[in-house]
Amino acid sequence: MQFKSLRRTFLFSTTSLFMIAIICGSVMGFLSPHLGEQAGDLIDPTILILVFLLLFEVPVKGIFKGLNNLRFLSIAWCLNFVLIPFIGFVIASVFLSGDKLFYTGLMIYFMAPCTDWFLGFTRLAKGNVELGAALLPINMLTQLILFPVYLLLFDTVVAYKVDLSALLVWFLQPLLAAIFLRLILHRVMPAMLGFCKYGIPLLLTLLVGQIFAFNINQLLHYLSVLPLLLLAIFIFFLATYFLAEVVSKIAKFDYQDHCLLTFTTAARNAPMMLGLATIALPDQPLVYATITIGMLIEFPHLTALKVITLRRLNGQSASDKKARATSM
């Protein structure tokens, strides 16, 4: 119980950690540009460690069981990698087509479904966790393959072919290290497998602070764009929620699968996209800041979705009890 309580605390305190990181990083970078530059020098190693932890979190057990539900996986894949990127393109084009860097940041944020946090919220909302585990490697591999395609397809600031060899260096090495460490811990210290995941919010907090410390002075010149940015992200979250509702009803998903579809279509893979963006688009702080801002809004949104889905579950349970009482 203490372990579950600690995990829940981490999930819901992440937004507060990000806010503190933004404030502290911004103040440090504004008051001392030299410290801001030093923080910027540490961004790459921080991202590399973060990517390692994200890959370390990909579960192995339960994936094969979830792969049996090809109908759900196909529907979720089409939503996440066809419909939702198109919806994101329309929203980003309407609100920020005139600000190419912010538009690019939005597209990068919108295009990739989450491969970590959504499963935690699915578990809290009593959704189908095993099926969600099967989505993780599918989502991760697909977004890595489609990342350069989307950048060119949706007319971002990238006017050249992304260097895939650089992406392989950045992700193949941490992937092999993650697999190796997971095998060792599973044999020697299996209890540590559950605690390693707490490094992700801490590394994310550090990365957010570094980004704002390094880029705050440039970001201050673009405060007028922030309201449009927030509105675009808010509308995107509304659109993905109603899309999941309509598709779940048409597909006649039960509560657990409906819950899972709600979270996998809502949550975005901001940490991975932030890492990819720094490789594909070096020295573009406005793009990084846009992804970070989307990540900030996402956690309160997922928290609200958890409340909504649990109320739906409680309502279904009450209706079932009433129906059984009436039949008797």
N, C-alpha and C positions, 0 to 999 in steps of 0.2 A: 504493500500500500504506500509506503514512503517513497519507493522508487517511482510509482505512477504519479504520486502527488508532485514529486520533483520534476518529472517530465512535463506535466501540465503547467507548472509554474514557468518553466523555460519557454514553452510554446507561447504563452500569453504575455510574457515579459519582454519578448523580442522587440516589439514596437517601441517600448520604453527605452530599451538599450540603443536602438537606432536613433531615437530622438536625442538621447544624451550624446551619442557619438557625433551627430551632426552639429549640435551646439558646441561641444568641446572642440571638435576639429575646426569648425568655422572660426571660433574665437582665437584658437592658437594660430591658424593660418593668417588671420587678419592682423593680429597684434605682432606676429613674428613670421614674416614671409620666409626667413631662413629655416625655421623649424618646419614650416609647411613644405619646403623643398626636400628636407630630409625625410619627412613622412612620405612624400611622393616617391623617393628612392626605394622605399620598402614595399610599395604596392605590388610589384611583380612577385616577390617571394611569398607575400601573404596570399595572393591569388593561387599560387602553385600549391600551397599547403591546403587551402580551402578546397581546391579541385580534388586533391587526394582524399580529404575527408568525405566529400560528396560521393566519390566513387566507392569509397570504403563502405558507405551506407547502403549500397545496392544489395538487397537480400538475395540469397540463393534458394533457400527452402521456401516452399509455397509457390514459387514461380511456375513450376510445371503443372501444378494443380490448377492454377488460374488460367494457364494457356488453353485449357480444355474449352473455355467459354469464348470461342472465336467470334460469336455474334456480337457480344459486348465489346470485345477488343477492337473489332472492325469499326463499329459505330464510334467508339471513343477516338480511334485514330483519325477517322474522317473529320470529326468535329475539331480535334486539336490541330490537325495539320492541313486542312483544306478550308473549312468554313470559318474557323476563328481567325486565322491569319488574314483572310479576306475581310472579315468584319473589322479587324484591327486596322487594315489598310484604309478602309473607308473612313473610319473615325479619325485616324491620324491625318488623312488628306483633308478632311473638312476643317479640322481645328488648327493644324500646324504645317500645312504644305508650304507656307511662306517662310518657315524657319527650318531649313533643311537639317540642321544638326539635331534639333529637338524632335523633328519628324523621324529621323533615323533611330534615335534612342527609343521612341515609342514603338516603332516597328520591331526593333530587336526585343523589346520587353514583351510585346504582344505575341510574337511568333512561336514561343516555346513553352509547352506545358511543364509544370513542376515535376521534379524527380525526387523530391524529399519531403517537404513540409506537408503536402496535401495528404500523404498517407497518415501522418500523425493526426490531422484534423478528421480524417475519415474514421480513424479508430475511436477518437473521442465522441464522434457522432454515431457510433455503432454501425458503420457501413461495412462493405465487403473488403476487408483488408487483404485477404489472400489474392483476390482478383486484382486489387490495386498493386500488389507486389509484382504481378506479372506485367503490369504496365510500365514499371520503372525502366527496365532495360530497353523496352520497345521505344519509349519516349526519348530516352537518352540517345540511343543510336540514331533514331530518325532525325532529331533536331541537330545533331552533329553533322549528318550528311546534308540536310537541307539548309543549314545556316548560310553558306555562300550563295545558294540558289535563291533564297528569299531576299538577300541583300541586293542582288541584281534584279530580280523579278519586280520588286516593289519600289524601284527607282530611289534607292538610298544614296548617300554621299559616296558609297563605294562604287567607283566606276571601273574597277579592275577585278581580275580573278583573285580571290583570296588564296593565300599561300597555304595549301592544305598540308604541306610538309611541316610547317610551323605548328599547325593544330595537332598533328600527330605527335610531335615532340612534346607538346604541352600536356596531352591527354593520355598518350600511350604509356609514358613513364610513370605518372601517378597511378594509372590503372593497374599496372603490373605490381607496383609497390603496395597498393591497397589489397590486391588479391593475396600477395605474399604475407602481409601482416595479418590479414583476416584468418588465414590458415594457421598461423602460429598461435594467435590469441585463442582460436577455437580449441586448439589442443592443450595449450599451456594455461591460459587465464581466460576462460570463456566469460566470466563475469564482466570483464573489461569491454566486451563487445557492446553492451548496453550503455556504457558511460562515454564511449568515444564520440557519440553523436552530439554531446554537449559542447564539443569544440566548434561545431558549425556556427551556432549563433554568436559565440565569442569571436571567432575569426571574421564573421560577417560584420560584427560591430566594429572591430579593429579596421577592417577594410573601408567601411563607410566613413569612419573618422579620418582615415588617411586621405581618402578621395576629397573630402570637403576641406581638409587642412591645406591640401596641395592646390585646390582649384577655387577656393572661396572668393578670391579677389576678382577672378574672371566671371564667376557666376553672379556677382552683385550687379553686373552690367545688364543682366537679363531678367530682373525681377518682374518686369511687365508681362512676361510670358507665363509665369507660374499659374495664374488663375485658369488660363486655357488648358494648360497641361493637366491640372487637377481635374477639370471638368471632363476632358477627354478620357482619362483613366476611369473616372466614375461611371461614365456612360458605357465604357467597355465592359466593366464588371456587371452592370445591369443587363447588357446584351447577352453575355455568356450565361448568366443565371437563367434568364427566360428561355434561352436556347436549350439548356439542359432540361428545364421543366417540360418543354414541348416534346423534345425527343424522347424523354423517359416515359411520357404518357403514351406516345405513339407506339413505342417499343414494348410497352406494358412491363417495365422493369419493376421488380419488387423493391421494398424500401432500401435494402442494403445496396443493390446495384444503382438505384436512383441516387442515393447518397454519394456513392463513389463517383458517378458521372458529374454530379454537381461540383465536387471538389477538384476533380482532375481538369475540368474545363475552366474553373475559376482561377486556380493557382497557377502562377507563371514561374518559370525557372530563372529568376533574376540572378542568382549567384553564378550559374553556369554561363548565362548570357553576358554577364559583366566580365567574366574571364575571357570569353570569346571576343567581346568587343574590344578589349584592350590589346588583343593580338591583331585582329583585323583592322582596327581603327586606332592606331597609336596616337597619343597626344590629342585626344578629343574629349575634354572634360565635360562638355555639355551633354554628350551622348551618355557618358557614365552617370552623370548626375540625374538624367532623365530616368534611367533604369533604376537607380537607387530610390528616387521619389516614388516610382511605381511600387517598389518593394515595400516602402513605408506604409502605403495605403492598403496594401494587400492583406496584411495581418489582421487589422480591424475588420476587413471585409470577410475574411475566412472565419473569424470569431462570430460575426453576425450570422453567417451561413450555418455554423454549428448549432446556434440557438434555433434557427428556423427549421432545420432538418430534425432536431430532437423534438420540437413541438409537433411536427408532422408525425413522428413515430409515436409520441404519447397520444396524439389524437386517434391514430389507427388502433392503438392498444385499447383505448377507451371504447371505440366503436365495436371492436371484436368482442369485448366483454359484454357490451350491451346486447349484441346480436346473440351471443350464447345464452344470456339470461332470458331473452325473449323466446328463443327456441325451446327452452326448458319449460 
